[in-house]
Amino acid sequence: MKEKETLIFSGNCCSGQSIGIPVMPDNPQLGQTYTPYQIFKEIMPPMEALSKGTVFQELYRPYPGK
């Protein structure tokens, strides 16, 4: 089951007031883009990040094998 909303925080380091935001609209429209919010959690070790192409674990999306 997909998340319906996620929490974001208004302050640095998750210290401010939290608010819920929708992950996707209930009725997405054809031809429009929907970019998910990036929630910063932690960065990868340098060598792992170099091999995966990003330091952010949340942005790593490997292509499925053929």
PDB file of N, CA, C, O and CB in Angstrom:
ATOM      1  N   MET A   1       0.842  -1.183   0.000  1.00  0.00           N
ATOM      2  CA  MET A   1       0.000   0.000   0.000  1.00  0.00           C
ATOM      3  C   MET A   1       0.882   1.240   0.000  1.00  0.00           C
ATOM      4  O   MET A   1       1.845   1.314   0.764  1.00  0.00           O
ATOM      5  CB  MET A   1      -0.955   0.002   1.216  1.00  0.00           C
ATOM      6  N   LYS A   2       0.569   2.202  -0.839  1.00  0.00           N
ATOM      7  CA  LYS A   2       1.360   3.423  -0.929  1.00  0.00           C
ATOM      8  C   LYS A   2       0.967   4.402   0.168  1.00  0.00           C
ATOM      9  O   LYS A   2      -0.163   4.408   0.657  1.00  0.00           O
ATOM     10  CB  LYS A   2       1.190   4.071  -2.303  1.00  0.00           C
ATOM     11  N   GLU A   3       1.942   5.232   0.536  1.00  0.00           N
ATOM     12  CA  GLU A   3       1.681   6.265   1.523  1.00  0.00           C
ATOM     13  C   GLU A   3       0.722   7.296   0.952  1.00  0.00           C
ATOM     14  O   GLU A   3       0.823   7.655  -0.222  1.00  0.00           O
ATOM     15  CB  GLU A   3       2.988   6.932   1.973  1.00  0.00           C
ATOM     16  N   LYS A   4      -0.202   7.773   1.765  1.00  0.00           N
ATOM     17  CA  LYS A   4      -1.124   8.816   1.334  1.00  0.00           C
ATOM     18  C   LYS A   4      -0.549  10.199   1.606  1.00  0.00           C
ATOM     19  O   LYS A   4      -0.829  11.138   0.861  1.00  0.00           O
ATOM     20  CB  LYS A   4      -2.472   8.658   2.033  1.00  0.00           C
ATOM     21  N   GLU A   5       0.257  10.343   2.670  1.00  0.00           N
ATOM     22  CA  GLU A   5       0.909  11.607   2.946  1.00  0.00           C
ATOM     23  C   GLU A   5       2.180  11.361   3.733  1.00  0.00           C
ATOM     24  O   GLU A   5       2.375  10.288   4.304  1.00  0.00           O
ATOM     25  CB  GLU A   5      -0.026  12.552   3.708  1.00  0.00           C
ATOM     26  N   THR A   6       3.031  12.355   3.757  1.00  0.00           N
ATOM     27  CA  THR A   6       4.279  12.288   4.494  1.00  0.00           C
ATOM     28  C   THR A   6       4.393  13.527   5.359  1.00  0.00           C
ATOM     29  O   THR A   6       3.730  14.529   5.095  1.00  0.00           O
ATOM     30  CB  THR A   6       5.491  12.159   3.540  1.00  0.00           C
ATOM     31  N   LEU A   7       5.220  13.475   6.382  1.00  0.00           N
ATOM     32  CA  LEU A   7       5.404  14.619   7.266  1.00  0.00           C
ATOM     33  C   LEU A   7       6.630  15.413   6.845  1.00  0.00           C
ATOM     34  O   LEU A   7       7.667  14.835   6.523  1.00  0.00           O
ATOM     35  CB  LEU A   7       5.536  14.164   8.727  1.00  0.00           C
ATOM     36  N   ILE A   8       6.514  16.721   6.848  1.00  0.00           N
ATOM     37  CA  ILE A   8       7.682  17.582   6.682  1.00  0.00           C
ATOM     38  C   ILE A   8       7.733  18.500   7.895  1.00  0.00           C
ATOM     39  O   ILE A   8       6.727  18.704   8.575  1.00  0.00           O
ATOM     40  CB  ILE A   8       7.620  18.404   5.334  1.00  0.00           C
ATOM     41  N   PHE A   9       8.902  19.047   8.155  1.00  0.00           N
ATOM     42  CA  PHE A   9       9.105  19.887   9.327  1.00  0.00           C
ATOM     43  C   PHE A   9       9.539  21.271   8.888  1.00  0.00           C
ATOM     44  O   PHE A   9      10.293  21.416   7.926  1.00  0.00           O
ATOM     45  CB  PHE A   9      10.146  19.268  10.279  1.00  0.00           C
ATOM     46  N   SER A  10       9.066  22.285   9.590  1.00  0.00           N
ATOM     47  CA  SER A  10       9.351  23.660   9.199  1.00  0.00           C
ATOM     48  C   SER A  10      10.724  24.137   9.657  1.00  0.00           C
ATOM     49  O   SER A  10      11.227  25.126   9.124  1.00  0.00           O
ATOM     50  CB  SER A  10       8.294  24.572   9.750  1.00  0.00           C
ATOM     51  N   GLY A  11      11.349  23.468  10.628  1.00  0.00           N
ATOM     52  CA  GLY A  11      12.649  23.896  11.134  1.00  0.00           C
ATOM     53  C   GLY A  11      13.777  23.017  10.636  1.00  0.00           C
ATOM     54  O   GLY A  11      13.538  22.031   9.939  1.00  0.00           O
ATOM     55  N   ASN A  12      14.994  23.362  10.984  1.00  0.00           N
ATOM     56  CA  ASN A  12      16.155  22.561  10.622  1.00  0.00           C
ATOM     57  C   ASN A  12      16.219  21.313  11.492  1.00  0.00           C
ATOM     58  O   ASN A  12      15.835  21.347  12.661  1.00  0.00           O
ATOM     59  CB  ASN A  12      17.449  23.382  10.762  1.00  0.00           C
ATOM     60  N   CYS A  13      16.699  20.223  10.930  1.00  0.00           N
ATOM     61  CA  CYS A  13      16.916  18.968  11.659  1.00  0.00           C
ATOM     62  C   CYS A  13      15.650  18.462  12.341  1.00  0.00           C
ATOM     63  O   CYS A  13      15.703  17.944  13.456  1.00  0.00           O
ATOM     64  CB  CYS A  13      18.007  19.152  12.694  1.00  0.00           C
ATOM     65  N   CYS A  14      14.519  18.614  11.670  1.00  0.00           N
ATOM     66  CA  CYS A  14      13.238  18.101  12.180  1.00  0.00           C
ATOM     67  C   CYS A  14      12.873  18.701  13.533  1.00  0.00           C
ATOM     68  O   CYS A  14      12.298  18.014  14.378  1.00  0.00           O
ATOM     69  CB  CYS A  14      13.290  16.583  12.295  1.00  0.00           C
ATOM     70  N   SER A  15      13.200  19.974  13.750  1.00  0.00           N
ATOM     71  CA  SER A  15      12.945  20.588  15.047  1.00  0.00           C
ATOM     72  C   SER A  15      11.697  21.458  15.066  1.00  0.00           C
ATOM     73  O   SER A  15      11.204  21.800  16.140  1.00  0.00           O
ATOM     74  CB  SER A  15      14.125  21.406  15.456  1.00  0.00           C
ATOM     75  N   GLY A  16      11.186  21.817  13.914  1.00  0.00           N
ATOM     76  CA  GLY A  16      10.034  22.711  13.864  1.00  0.00           C
ATOM     77  C   GLY A  16       8.723  21.954  13.886  1.00  0.00           C
ATOM     78  O   GLY A  16       8.694  20.739  14.083  1.00  0.00           O
ATOM     79  N   GLN A  17       7.652  22.677  13.683  1.00  0.00           N
ATOM     80  CA  GLN A  17       6.318  22.087  13.649  1.00  0.00           C
ATOM     81  C   GLN A  17       6.188  21.192  12.423  1.00  0.00           C
ATOM     82  O   GLN A  17       6.649  21.554  11.341  1.00  0.00           O
ATOM     83  CB  GLN A  17       5.228  23.187  13.642  1.00  0.00           C
ATOM     84  N   SER A  18       5.565  20.029  12.581  1.00  0.00           N
ATOM     85  CA  SER A  18       5.387  19.123  11.453  1.00  0.00           C
ATOM     86  C   SER A  18       4.030  19.356  10.793  1.00  0.00           C
ATOM     87  O   SER A  18       3.050  19.695  11.456  1.00  0.00           O
ATOM     88  CB  SER A  18       5.518  17.658  11.910  1.00  0.00           C
ATOM     89  N   ILE A  19       3.992  19.166   9.469  1.00  0.00           N
ATOM     90  CA  ILE A  19       2.742  19.244   8.724  1.00  0.00           C
ATOM     91  C   ILE A  19       2.689  18.059   7.767  1.00  0.00           C
ATOM     92  O   ILE A  19       3.731  17.616   7.282  1.00  0.00           O
ATOM     93  CB  ILE A  19       2.619  20.603   7.953  1.00  0.00           C
ATOM     94  N   GLY A  20       1.520  17.548   7.490  1.00  0.00           N
ATOM     95  CA  GLY A  20       1.350  16.458   6.540  1.00  0.00           C
ATOM     96  C   GLY A  20       1.142  17.005   5.138  1.00  0.00           C
ATOM     97  O   GLY A  20       0.395  17.966   4.949  1.00  0.00           O
ATOM     98  N   ILE A  21       1.794  16.404   4.159  1.00  0.00           N
ATOM     99  CA  ILE A  21       1.606  16.800   2.765  1.00  0.00           C
ATOM    100  C   ILE A  21       1.263  15.559   1.951  1.00  0.00           C
ATOM    101  O   ILE A  21       1.779  14.480   2.242  1.00  0.00           O
ATOM    102  CB  ILE A  21       2.882  17.505   2.198  1.00  0.00           C
ATOM    103  N   PRO A  22       0.414  15.680   0.947  1.00  0.00           N
ATOM    104  CA  PRO A  22       0.063  14.499   0.148  1.00  0.00           C
ATOM    105  C   PRO A  22       1.241  14.025  -0.698  1.00  0.00           C
ATOM    106  O   PRO A  22       2.012  14.839  -1.206  1.00  0.00           O
ATOM    107  CB  PRO A  22      -1.135  14.806  -0.757  1.00  0.00           C
ATOM    108  N   VAL A  23       1.378  12.718  -0.848  1.00  0.00           N
ATOM    109  CA  VAL A  23       2.428  12.151  -1.685  1.00  0.00           C
ATOM    110  C   VAL A  23       2.046  12.299  -3.151  1.00  0.00           C
ATOM    111  O   VAL A  23       2.877  12.697  -3.967  1.00  0.00           O
ATOM    112  CB  VAL A  23       2.674  10.665  -1.333  1.00  0.00           C
ATOM    113  N   MET A  24       0.815  11.989  -3.492  1.00  0.00           N
ATOM    114  CA  MET A  24       0.284  12.133  -4.850  1.00  0.00           C
ATOM    115  C   MET A  24      -1.136  12.663  -4.749  1.00  0.00           C
ATOM    116  O   MET A  24      -1.823  12.402  -3.761  1.00  0.00           O
ATOM    117  CB  MET A  24       0.324  10.773  -5.631  1.00  0.00           C
ATOM    118  N   PRO A  25      -1.587  13.402  -5.754  1.00  0.00           N
ATOM    119  CA  PRO A  25      -2.977  13.853  -5.731  1.00  0.00           C
ATOM    120  C   PRO A  25      -3.939  12.670  -5.874  1.00  0.00           C
ATOM    121  O   PRO A  25      -3.576  11.631  -6.426  1.00  0.00           O
ATOM    122  CB  PRO A  25      -3.225  14.876  -6.852  1.00  0.00           C
ATOM    123  N   ASP A  26      -5.149  12.832  -5.379  1.00  0.00           N
ATOM    124  CA  ASP A  26      -6.144  11.759  -5.475  1.00  0.00           C
ATOM    125  C   ASP A  26      -6.525  11.454  -6.912  1.00  0.00           C
ATOM    126  O   ASP A  26      -6.806  10.304  -7.247  1.00  0.00           O
ATOM    127  CB  ASP A  26      -7.385  12.127  -4.691  1.00  0.00           C
ATOM    128  N   ASN A  27      -6.540  12.478  -7.773  1.00  0.00           N
ATOM    129  CA  ASN A  27      -6.937  12.307  -9.163  1.00  0.00           C
ATOM    130  C   ASN A  27      -5.872  12.919 -10.074  1.00  0.00           C
ATOM    131  O   ASN A  27      -6.080  14.016 -10.594  1.00  0.00           O
ATOM    132  CB  ASN A  27      -8.324  12.953  -9.424  1.00  0.00           C
ATOM    133  N   PRO A  28      -4.722  12.235 -10.285  1.00  0.00           N
ATOM    134  CA  PRO A  28      -3.668  12.828 -11.119  1.00  0.00           C
ATOM    135  C   PRO A  28      -4.140  13.032 -12.560  1.00  0.00           C
ATOM    136  O   PRO A  28      -4.867  12.204 -13.109  1.00  0.00           O
ATOM    137  CB  PRO A  28      -2.413  11.940 -11.101  1.00  0.00           C
ATOM    138  N   GLN A  29      -3.717  14.141 -13.161  1.00  0.00           N
ATOM    139  CA  GLN A  29      -4.141  14.494 -14.509  1.00  0.00           C
ATOM    140  C   GLN A  29      -3.115  14.039 -15.536  1.00  0.00           C
ATOM    141  O   GLN A  29      -1.911  14.114 -15.289  1.00  0.00           O
ATOM    142  CB  GLN A  29      -4.367  16.001 -14.620  1.00  0.00           C
ATOM    143  N   LEU A  30      -3.574  13.579 -16.663  1.00  0.00           N
ATOM    144  CA  LEU A  30      -2.722  13.132 -17.753  1.00  0.00           C
ATOM    145  C   LEU A  30      -1.872  14.288 -18.274  1.00  0.00           C
ATOM    146  O   LEU A  30      -2.386  15.383 -18.501  1.00  0.00           O
ATOM    147  CB  LEU A  30      -3.567  12.534 -18.886  1.00  0.00           C
ATOM    148  N   GLY A  31      -0.587  14.052 -18.461  1.00  0.00           N
ATOM    149  CA  GLY A  31       0.307  15.053 -19.025  1.00  0.00           C
ATOM    150  C   GLY A  31       0.889  16.034 -18.021  1.00  0.00           C
ATOM    151  O   GLY A  31       1.591  16.965 -18.416  1.00  0.00           O
ATOM    152  N   GLN A  32       0.619  15.854 -16.736  1.00  0.00           N
ATOM    153  CA  GLN A  32       1.195  16.721 -15.718  1.00  0.00           C
ATOM    154  C   GLN A  32       2.186  15.909 -14.898  1.00  0.00           C
ATOM    155  O   GLN A  32       2.000  14.711 -14.686  1.00  0.00           O
ATOM    156  CB  GLN A  32       0.091  17.339 -14.810  1.00  0.00           C
ATOM    157  N   THR A  33       3.242  16.574 -14.439  1.00  0.00           N
ATOM    158  CA  THR A  33       4.234  15.867 -13.627  1.00  0.00           C
ATOM    159  C   THR A  33       3.942  16.072 -12.151  1.00  0.00           C
ATOM    160  O   THR A  33       3.394  17.095 -11.741  1.00  0.00           O
ATOM    161  CB  THR A  33       5.660  16.346 -13.963  1.00  0.00           C
ATOM    162  N   TYR A  34       4.319  15.080 -11.369  1.00  0.00           N
ATOM    163  CA  TYR A  34       4.172  15.135  -9.920  1.00  0.00           C
ATOM    164  C   TYR A  34       5.496  14.705  -9.314  1.00  0.00           C
ATOM    165  O   TYR A  34       5.891  13.544  -9.423  1.00  0.00           O
ATOM    166  CB  TYR A  34       2.991  14.230  -9.418  1.00  0.00           C
ATOM    167  N   THR A  35       6.176  15.641  -8.678  1.00  0.00           N
ATOM    168  CA  THR A  35       7.486  15.374  -8.118  1.00  0.00           C
ATOM    169  C   THR A  35       7.352  15.134  -6.621  1.00  0.00           C
ATOM    170  O   THR A  35       6.862  16.004  -5.901  1.00  0.00           O
ATOM    171  CB  THR A  35       8.457  16.538  -8.404  1.00  0.00           C
ATOM    172  N   PRO A  36       7.780  13.963  -6.139  1.00  0.00           N
ATOM    173  CA  PRO A  36       7.668  13.709  -4.695  1.00  0.00           C
ATOM    174  C   PRO A  36       8.634  14.594  -3.911  1.00  0.00           C
ATOM    175  O   PRO A  36       9.698  14.960  -4.411  1.00  0.00           O
ATOM    176  CB  PRO A  36       7.943  12.221  -4.385  1.00  0.00           C
ATOM    177  N   TYR A  37       8.262  14.928  -2.700  1.00  0.00           N
ATOM    178  CA  TYR A  37       9.138  15.682  -1.820  1.00  0.00           C
ATOM    179  C   TYR A  37      10.289  14.789  -1.390  1.00  0.00           C
ATOM    180  O   TYR A  37      10.098  13.602  -1.125  1.00  0.00           O
ATOM    181  CB  TYR A  37       8.367  16.222  -0.592  1.00  0.00           C
ATOM    182  N   GLN A  38      11.484  15.361  -1.322  1.00  0.00           N
ATOM    183  CA  GLN A  38      12.637  14.617  -0.846  1.00  0.00           C
ATOM    184  C   GLN A  38      12.763  14.869   0.649  1.00  0.00           C
ATOM    185  O   GLN A  38      12.881  16.013   1.088  1.00  0.00           O
ATOM    186  CB  GLN A  38      13.943  15.027  -1.608  1.00  0.00           C
ATOM    187  N   ILE A  39      12.736  13.801   1.419  1.00  0.00           N
ATOM    188  CA  ILE A  39      12.901  13.896   2.863  1.00  0.00           C
ATOM    189  C   ILE A  39      14.324  13.460   3.178  1.00  0.00           C
ATOM    190  O   ILE A  39      14.661  12.287   3.013  1.00  0.00           O
ATOM    191  CB  ILE A  39      11.840  13.018   3.634  1.00  0.00           C
ATOM    192  N   PHE A  40      15.160  14.383   3.626  1.00  0.00           N
ATOM    193  CA  PHE A  40      16.556  14.070   3.913  1.00  0.00           C
ATOM    194  C   PHE A  40      16.651  13.209   5.161  1.00  0.00           C
ATOM    195  O   PHE A  40      16.118  13.566   6.211  1.00  0.00           O
ATOM    196  CB  PHE A  40      17.382  15.357   4.084  1.00  0.00           C
ATOM    197  N   LYS A  41      17.333  12.072   5.044  1.00  0.00           N
ATOM    198  CA  LYS A  41      17.536  11.183   6.192  1.00  0.00           C
ATOM    199  C   LYS A  41      19.012  11.070   6.528  1.00  0.00           C
ATOM    200  O   LYS A  41      19.420  11.413   7.637  1.00  0.00           O
ATOM    201  CB  LYS A  41      16.952   9.792   5.911  1.00  0.00           C
ATOM    202  N   GLU A  42      19.813  10.597   5.595  1.00  0.00           N
ATOM    203  CA  GLU A  42      21.247  10.485   5.817  1.00  0.00           C
ATOM    204  C   GLU A  42      21.940  10.316   4.476  1.00  0.00           C
ATOM    205  O   GLU A  42      21.287  10.061   3.464  1.00  0.00           O
ATOM    206  CB  GLU A  42      21.577   9.302   6.765  1.00  0.00           C
ATOM    207  N   ILE A  43      23.260  10.457   4.464  1.00  0.00           N
ATOM    208  CA  ILE A  43      24.003  10.277   3.224  1.00  0.00           C
ATOM    209  C   ILE A  43      24.751   8.951   3.259  1.00  0.00           C
ATOM    210  O   ILE A  43      25.032   8.404   4.326  1.00  0.00           O
ATOM    211  CB  ILE A  43      24.982  11.449   2.996  1.00  0.00           C
ATOM    212  N   MET A  44      25.066   8.446   2.069  1.00  0.00           N
ATOM    213  CA  MET A  44      25.787   7.169   1.936  1.00  0.00           C
ATOM    214  C   MET A  44      27.280   7.386   2.153  1.00  0.00           C
ATOM    215  O   MET A  44      27.776   8.505   2.018  1.00  0.00           O
ATOM    216  CB  MET A  44      25.534   6.534   0.541  1.00  0.00           C
ATOM    217  N   PRO A  45      27.994   6.319   2.489  1.00  0.00           N
ATOM    218  CA  PRO A  45      29.457   6.411   2.531  1.00  0.00           C
ATOM    219  C   PRO A  45      29.987   6.783   1.142  1.00  0.00           C
ATOM    220  O   PRO A  45      29.367   6.428   0.139  1.00  0.00           O
ATOM    221  CB  PRO A  45      30.084   5.066   3.018  1.00  0.00           C
ATOM    222  N   PRO A  46      31.123   7.490   1.063  1.00  0.00           N
ATOM    223  CA  PRO A  46      31.622   8.009  -0.219  1.00  0.00           C
ATOM    224  C   PRO A  46      31.779   6.964  -1.325  1.00  0.00           C
ATOM    225  O   PRO A  46      31.364   7.225  -2.455  1.00  0.00           O
ATOM    226  CB  PRO A  46      32.935   8.663   0.002  1.00  0.00           C
ATOM    227  N   MET A  47      32.352   5.814  -1.054  1.00  0.00           N
ATOM    228  CA  MET A  47      32.567   4.820  -2.115  1.00  0.00           C
ATOM    229  C   MET A  47      31.245   4.221  -2.608  1.00  0.00           C
ATOM    230  O   MET A  47      31.089   3.966  -3.803  1.00  0.00           O
ATOM    231  CB  MET A  47      33.488   3.700  -1.611  1.00  0.00           C
ATOM    232  N   GLU A  48      30.312   4.001  -1.711  1.00  0.00           N
ATOM    233  CA  GLU A  48      28.996   3.492  -2.115  1.00  0.00           C
ATOM    234  C   GLU A  48      28.266   4.543  -2.947  1.00  0.00           C
ATOM    235  O   GLU A  48      27.637   4.212  -3.952  1.00  0.00           O
ATOM    236  CB  GLU A  48      28.149   3.101  -0.874  1.00  0.00           C
ATOM    237  N   ALA A  49      28.347   5.803  -2.533  1.00  0.00           N
ATOM    238  CA  ALA A  49      27.705   6.892  -3.264  1.00  0.00           C
ATOM    239  C   ALA A  49      28.294   7.037  -4.665  1.00  0.00           C
ATOM    240  O   ALA A  49      27.566   7.293  -5.624  1.00  0.00           O
ATOM    241  CB  ALA A  49      27.848   8.209  -2.494  1.00  0.00           C
ATOM    242  N   LEU A  50      29.599   6.875  -4.782  1.00  0.00           N
ATOM    243  CA  LEU A  50      30.242   6.983  -6.088  1.00  0.00           C
ATOM    244  C   LEU A  50      29.746   5.895  -7.031  1.00  0.00           C
ATOM    245  O   LEU A  50      29.513   6.161  -8.210  1.00  0.00           O
ATOM    246  CB  LEU A  50      31.762   6.901  -5.945  1.00  0.00           C
ATOM    247  N   SER A  51      29.582   4.681  -6.529  1.00  0.00           N
ATOM    248  CA  SER A  51      29.121   3.592  -7.391  1.00  0.00           C
ATOM    249  C   SER A  51      27.638   3.698  -7.728  1.00  0.00           C
ATOM    250  O   SER A  51      27.208   3.194  -8.766  1.00  0.00           O
ATOM    251  CB  SER A  51      29.393   2.262  -6.728  1.00  0.00           C
ATOM    252  N   LYS A  52      26.847   4.347  -6.870  1.00  0.00           N
ATOM    253  CA  LYS A  52      25.404   4.469  -7.108  1.00  0.00           C
ATOM    254  C   LYS A  52      25.013   5.785  -7.770  1.00  0.00           C
ATOM    255  O   LYS A  52      23.882   5.927  -8.234  1.00  0.00           O
ATOM    256  CB  LYS A  52      24.660   4.329  -5.805  1.00  0.00           C
ATOM    257  N   GLY A  53      25.937   6.756  -7.823  1.00  0.00           N
ATOM    258  CA  GLY A  53      25.669   8.007  -8.516  1.00  0.00           C
ATOM    259  C   GLY A  53      24.960   9.071  -7.709  1.00  0.00           C
ATOM    260  O   GLY A  53      24.570  10.097  -8.266  1.00  0.00           O
ATOM    261  N   THR A  54      24.779   8.864  -6.413  1.00  0.00           N
ATOM    262  CA  THR A  54      24.159   9.856  -5.541  1.00  0.00           C
ATOM    263  C   THR A  54      24.585   9.606  -4.103  1.00  0.00           C
ATOM    264  O   THR A  54      24.862   8.468  -3.723  1.00  0.00           O
ATOM    265  CB  THR A  54      22.617   9.820  -5.667  1.00  0.00           C
ATOM    266  N   VAL A  55      24.637  10.658  -3.309  1.00  0.00           N
ATOM    267  CA  VAL A  55      24.937  10.485  -1.884  1.00  0.00           C
ATOM    268  C   VAL A  55      23.656  10.324  -1.073  1.00  0.00           C
ATOM    269  O   VAL A  55      23.703   9.974   0.106  1.00  0.00           O
ATOM    270  CB  VAL A  55      25.749  11.679  -1.356  1.00  0.00           C
ATOM    271  N   PHE A  56      22.511  10.581  -1.706  1.00  0.00           N
ATOM    272  CA  PHE A  56      21.238  10.531  -0.993  1.00  0.00           C
ATOM    273  C   PHE A  56      20.537   9.191  -1.224  1.00  0.00           C
ATOM    274  O   PHE A  56      20.170   8.865  -2.353  1.00  0.00           O
ATOM    275  CB  PHE A  56      20.331  11.689  -1.436  1.00  0.00           C
ATOM    276  N   GLN A  57      20.354   8.421  -0.157  1.00  0.00           N
ATOM    277  CA  GLN A  57      19.706   7.119  -0.250  1.00  0.00           C
ATOM    278  C   GLN A  57      18.296   7.243  -0.834  1.00  0.00           C
ATOM    279  O   GLN A  57      17.847   6.362  -1.567  1.00  0.00           O
ATOM    280  CB  GLN A  57      19.652   6.456   1.130  1.00  0.00           C
ATOM    281  N   GLU A  58      17.602   8.330  -0.510  1.00  0.00           N
ATOM    282  CA  GLU A  58      16.225   8.532  -0.974  1.00  0.00           C
ATOM    283  C   GLU A  58      16.136   8.694  -2.487  1.00  0.00           C
ATOM    284  O   GLU A  58      15.087   8.429  -3.073  1.00  0.00           O
ATOM    285  CB  GLU A  58      15.625   9.749  -0.300  1.00  0.00           C
ATOM    286  N   LEU A  59      17.235   9.130  -3.138  1.00  0.00           N
ATOM    287  CA  LEU A  59      17.221   9.354  -4.577  1.00  0.00           C
ATOM    288  C   LEU A  59      17.700   8.148  -5.376  1.00  0.00           C
ATOM    289  O   LEU A  59      17.584   8.142  -6.601  1.00  0.00           O
ATOM    290  CB  LEU A  59      18.071  10.542  -4.910  1.00  0.00           C
ATOM    291  N   TYR A  60      18.228   7.139  -4.720  1.00  0.00           N
ATOM    292  CA  TYR A  60      18.764   5.976  -5.436  1.00  0.00           C
ATOM    293  C   TYR A  60      17.617   5.082  -5.890  1.00  0.00           C
ATOM    294  O   TYR A  60      16.884   4.532  -5.068  1.00  0.00           O
ATOM    295  CB  TYR A  60      19.754   5.178  -4.541  1.00  0.00           C
ATOM    296  N   ARG A  61      17.470   4.944  -7.185  1.00  0.00           N
ATOM    297  CA  ARG A  61      16.440   4.089  -7.791  1.00  0.00           C
ATOM    298  C   ARG A  61      17.081   3.269  -8.893  1.00  0.00           C
ATOM    299  O   ARG A  61      17.135   3.715 -10.039  1.00  0.00           O
ATOM    300  CB  ARG A  61      15.249   4.934  -8.351  1.00  0.00           C
ATOM    301  N   PRO A  62      17.568   2.077  -8.569  1.00  0.00           N
ATOM    302  CA  PRO A  62      18.221   1.263  -9.599  1.00  0.00           C
ATOM    303  C   PRO A  62      17.219   0.774 -10.640  1.00  0.00           C
ATOM    304  O   PRO A  62      16.049   0.541 -10.337  1.00  0.00           O
ATOM    305  CB  PRO A  62      18.933   0.068  -8.960  1.00  0.00           C
ATOM    306  N   TYR A  63      17.694   0.626 -11.857  1.00  0.00           N
ATOM    307  CA  TYR A  63      16.861   0.075 -12.927  1.00  0.00           C
ATOM    308  C   TYR A  63      16.724  -1.423 -12.718  1.00  0.00           C
ATOM    309  O   TYR A  63      17.684  -2.078 -12.313  1.00  0.00           O
ATOM    310  CB  TYR A  63      17.463   0.385 -14.333  1.00  0.00           C
ATOM    311  N   PRO A  64      15.549  -1.975 -12.986  1.00  0.00           N
ATOM    312  CA  PRO A  64      15.380  -3.431 -12.845  1.00  0.00           C
ATOM    313  C   PRO A  64      16.234  -4.163 -13.888  1.00  0.00           C
ATOM    314  O   PRO A  64      16.397  -3.690 -15.013  1.00  0.00           O
ATOM    315  CB  PRO A  64      13.876  -3.830 -12.997  1.00  0.00           C
ATOM    316  N   GLY A  65      16.766  -5.303 -13.502  1.00  0.00           N
ATOM    317  CA  GLY A  65      17.574  -6.091 -14.433  1.00  0.00           C
ATOM    318  C   GLY A  65      16.744  -6.668 -15.570  1.00  0.00           C
ATOM    319  O   GLY A  65      15.537  -6.873 -15.437  1.00  0.00           O
ATOM    320  N   LYS A  66      17.409  -6.924 -16.682  1.00  0.00           N
ATOM    321  CA  LYS A  66      16.686  -7.482 -17.830  1.00  0.00           C
ATOM    322  C   LYS A  66      16.724  -8.987 -17.785  1.00  0.00           C
ATOM    323  O   LYS A  66      16.171  -9.645 -18.665  1.00  0.00           O
ATOM    324  CB  LYS A  66      17.275  -6.980 -19.154  1.00  0.00           C
TER     325      LYS A  66
END
